[in-house]
């Protein structure tokens, strides 16, 4: 699914209207009809009983609301319309919709009735034209007065007050139960914290030609099952383990022995042909007892409790056997391990998946960023991202932070969390719309590292590999939530579900 900002959304409309001569009024009518169909199917309001309040602004979003009001009124529903300002130009699209609504027997009022008498509120106050905080006035006043509305709130295109082009919040909107977006998803609907206010998202066709969307909406799309299907092909009948690629998982320490085991198992379950481990000896032995198919690189010192420079020679000698190295799970930050990582960056010639303490070590050594091999992927959670970019507002500016780190490191960046964001240095983005709080547990990030590493080992470019890995991980969590909600062993089964999802796709 394509994702639009305000400019690209307007550009699609402009192409249809000004280049092809398609009437703007017709696009507005198409949007209203598509919205009405979804609203009626989703909620099945009872004609003659349920009451619907529609809030209309003075712009095109308000025009959409006026058209929706007319259609619902003609379907026999009880509708009341509050309009911020009566349109003065009867020849504008909004003016025409206003006149049509009056002709249908429904008169909008420039007042806000008591909301307690309504079951549904349709928010068509302002749309994608908003770029900053709403100024004091009727629109903001109505939003403030309706914050305690107890019925269902449905947003027309976007909740009023959100910026379509970002995930941050400058004006807190009414929290929608459902947002019906026109033509494409908008950034504010899939990037948190703004996405929290959009509720369930439905995207409807309003008549924009597919070739126009394909030409204009090129910057961002969702990482979901459709994206995985586009990128990952099934194995041929004559396939063998060499075609699945060889992953090296590098990490582990005495205090965090399980992380590398999760990454190894996830890489296997996600289709890697071979997986090897570079870890302190005790951890390596424990993993190989648990995962019999795992291989390893041996280190000469049997007593180490963490990675040291002694492990570096083993990596340098064997790295040509691998397509990718996942560095960081359970690794720790012992000074010997920091020295190991510095040495690894200086000799590494294969892509890295950097996670966990590899990222925390990088945060303390930005001078190393230029040494990260081409095609590498960074996978920070918000805390790790904040350490990497201490001067940025990471929690509220997730998209902007991911874009910045990608440019600074020249790597693909996966900023984990609700609505995981994947950015590449050239500016393209993927945003995951799958997943649930099953993933909010220690170890799920180690599993994601293994899944992404397997995608790279298969031969996918870094950006596509990261997107597929994130989507598979999230889809597995969605399936797991349905199967084992309330079960304490969700994490232990997550890699199995990732494998099953990939097999079915």
C-alpha positions, 0 to 999 in steps of 0.5 A, spaced: 500 500 500 502 506 498 503 512 503 502 519 501 504 526 504 500 532 503 504 534 497 504 527 493 496 527 495 495 533 492 499 532 486 495 526 484 488 530 484 492 535 480 494 530 475 487 528 474 483 534 474 488 539 470 492 534 466 486 529 464 480 534 465 477 530 470 472 534 474 474 536 481 467 535 483 466 528 481 472 526 485 469 529 491 463 525 490 467 519 489 470 520 495 463 521 499 460 515 496 466 510 498 466 513 505 459 512 506 459 505 503 465 503 508 461 507 514 455 503 513 458 496 512 462 497 518 457 500 523 450 498 520 447 504 523 439 503 524 435 508 520 430 512 524 434 510 531 441 512 531 443 519 530 449 522 526 453 528 527 457 531 521 462 536 522 464 540 516 470 545 515 470 551 510 475 547 505 475 541 501 474 536 507 468 540 509 465 539 502 466 531 503 462 532 509 457 535 506 456 530 500 457 524 506 451 528 509 447 528 503 448 521 502 446 519 509 440 523 509 437 520 502 439 513 505 434 515 511 438 516 516 438 522 522 443 526 520 445 533 523 450 538 520 455 543 523 459 547 519 464 552 521 462 557 516 457 557 510 460 557 503 460 564 500 462 561 493 456 557 490 460 555 484 466 552 488 466 544 489 464 546 497 459 551 495 455 546 490 455 540 495 452 545 500 447 547 495 445 540 494 445 538 501 440 544 502 436 542 496 435 535 499 432 538 505 438 538 510 440 545 512 447 545 516 448 550 522 453 554 524 452 551 531 455 545 535 449 541 538 449 537 545 453 531 542 450 527 548 444 526 543 448 523 538 451 516 536 456 517 531 460 523 529 463 524 522 469 529 523 470 533 516 473 539 519 480 540 516 484 535 511 491 534 508 492 542 508 494 542 515 501 543 516 502 546 523 497 547 530 490 549 529 489 556 530 484 559 535 477 559 532 471 555 531 474 549 529 479 548 535 473 550 539 469 544 537 475 539 537 476 541 545 468 541 546 467 534 543 473 530 547 468 527 551 464 524 546 462 517 547 460 515 541 464 512 535 468 517 531 469 516 524 475 521 520 474 523 513 481 522 510 485 524 516 483 526 523 482 534 523 489 537 526 494 532 524 499 533 519 498 528 513 506 528 512 508 526 519 507 522 525 508 527 530 502 531 533 502 539 533 494 539 535 491 533 539 485 531 534 479 527 536 481 520 537 478 516 531 475 509 532 475 509 524 479 513 519 477 512 511 483 515 507 482 517 500 486 514 495 492 512 499 494 511 506 497 518 509 503 518 513 500 520 520 495 514 519 501 509 519 507 513 523 506 513 531 504 517 535 499 520 530 497 513 528 494 512 535 489 517 533 486 514 527 484 508 529 482 502 524 484 504 517 481 503 511 483 506 504 478 507 499 478 508 491 476 515 489 477 514 481 485 516 481 488 512 475 493 507 478 498 509 473 498 516 476 499 513 483 505 509 481 508 515 478 507 520 483 507 515 490 514 512 490 517 515 496 513 510 501 509 504 502 507 499 507 511 493 509 506 488 509 504 481 506 503 484 499 510 487 500 513 480 502 510 476 496 513 481 491 520 480 494 520 473 496 520 467 491 519 460 493 524 455 492 525 451 486 524 444 487 532 443 485 534 448 491 539 446 496 542 449 502 547 453 499 541 457 495 538 459 502 545 463 504 549 462 510 548 467 516 553 468 521 550 470 528 556 474 532 554 475 540 553 472 546 556 474 553 555 470 560 550 475 562 545 474 556 546 467 553 540 466 550 539 472 545 544 468 540 540 462 540 533 466 539 537 469 533 540 463 530 533 459 530 529 465 527 534 465 521 533 457 520 526 458 521 526 464 516 529 460 510 537 461 511 540 454 508 546 455 514 547 458 520 553 459 524 555 462 531 561 466 533 560 466 541 564 465 547 565 458 548 560 456 553 555 460 550 557 456 543 556 449 546 549 451 550 546 453 543 549 447 539 546 443 544 539 446 543 540 447 536 543 441 533 543 444 526 547 450 528 555 450 526 560 455 529 566 458 529 571 456 534 575 461 538 582 459 542 580 461 549 576 456 552 575 461 558 572 467 555 565 470 558 565 475 552 567 476 545 575 479 545 580 480 540 581 473 540 575 472 536 577 477 531 582 472 527 577 467 527 572 472 524 577 475 519 579 468 517 572 465 515 568 471 513 568 469 506 564 463 507 558 468 509 553 472 506 551 476 512 553 477 519 548 479 525 552 483 530 550 484 537 545 480 540 547 479 547 554 481 546 555 486 552 559 492 552 565 489 556 572 493 554 574 487 550 568 486 546 568 494 544 575 492 542 573 486 538 567 490 534 572 496 532 577 491 529 571 487 526 569 494 523 576 495 520 576 488 516 569 486 515 567 486 507 560 483 508 554 486 510 552 487 517 545 487 521 547 491 527 543 490 533 543 491 541 549 492 544 553 493 537 548 499 537 550 502 544 557 501 542 556 505 536 553 510 540 559 512 543 563 512 537 560 516 532 567 516 528 566 509 527 560 510 523 563 511 516 567 504 517 560 500 517 560 496 510 556 497 505 549 494 505 548 494 512 542 494 516 541 498 523 535 495 528 535 500 534 529 500 538 527 507 541 532 507 547 538 505 542 536 510 537 536 516 542 543 514 544 545 514 537 541 521 536 541 524 543 539 531 540 533 528 537 526 528 539 526 520 537 519 519 541 515 524 537 519 525 531 520 517 529 520 518 521 525 524 521 530 520 526 530 514 522 531 518 516 537 522 519 540 516 522 540 513 515 543 519 512 549 519 517 551 512 517 549 511 509 545 504 512 538 502 512 535 503 518 530 499 522 526 503 527 523 498 531 516 499 535 509 500 533 509 502 526 516 500 525 520 504 520 525 502 515 529 508 511 534 507 506 539 513 505 536 515 498 530 517 502 525 511 501 521 508 506 517 502 508 512 503 514 510 496 518 502 496 519 502 489 522 504 487 529 501 487 536 504 488 543 506 480 543 512 483 540 513 488 546 518 483 550 525 481 551 528 477 545 523 479 540 528 483 537 533 478 537 528 474 533 527 480 528 535 480 527 535 473 525 529 473 520 532 480 517 539 476 516 536 470 513 533 475 508 539 478 506 542 471 506 537 469 500 540 475 496 535 481 497 538 488 497 538 491 504 532 495 504 527 490 501 530 485 506 529 489 512 522 490 510 520 483 509 524 481 515 520 486 519 513 484 516 514 477 517 516 478 524 510 482 525 505 478 521 508 472 526 506 476 532 499 477 529 498 470 528 501 468 535 496 473 538 490 469 535 493 462 537 496 463 544 493 470 547 495 469 554 500 464 554 506 466 557 511 462 552 509 467 546 516 469 545 519 462 544 514 460 539 515 467 535 520 464 530 516 458 528 510 462 526 515 467 522 517 460 518 510 458 517 508 465 515 513 465 510 512 458 507 505 460 506 506 467 503 
